[in-house]
Amino acid sequence: MDWARLALPSRAGWLTTTGGATSRRAGWSRLNLLRLEFEKVMKRPRPADILLVVEVSDSTYRFDSTEKLRAYARNGIREYWIINLQDSCVEVYRCPQGERYTEQFKQSPGTMVSPLEFSDRSVAVADVLA
């Protein structure tokens, strides 16, 4: 689809612009094409598309560590980090199974943490908490 074109609704059908020129087209076909192209580009990511979810948690810690954790595990999110501002740590959850994660640990300031998909890249926990 040519993204230089823009279709806008008008009383006489669709007003289509292409590089400054305008023309009127009756019918819904242009709208349907534009909608389908938009949906293809803007589709929601699937769990397989998501490498890491990070929540910064202070007042929402209870919800983030229970409801969200179970929802992410249930939907197959491979890795979930909670930046726990109350306890000054990063909680790491990996390998979802059912509504829980089989691998979980906490990292404190003075340590480094790396995502599974980018294990060669580390970040200092103190920097994350700052």
Buried (B, 14 or more C-beta within 10 A) or exposed (E): EEEEEEBEEEEEBBBBEEEEEEEEBEEEEBBEEBEEEEEEEEEEEEEEEBEBBEBEBEEEBEEBBEEBBBEBBBEEBBBBBBBBEEEEBBBBBBEBEEEEBEEEEBBEBEEEBEBEEEEEEEBBBEEBBE
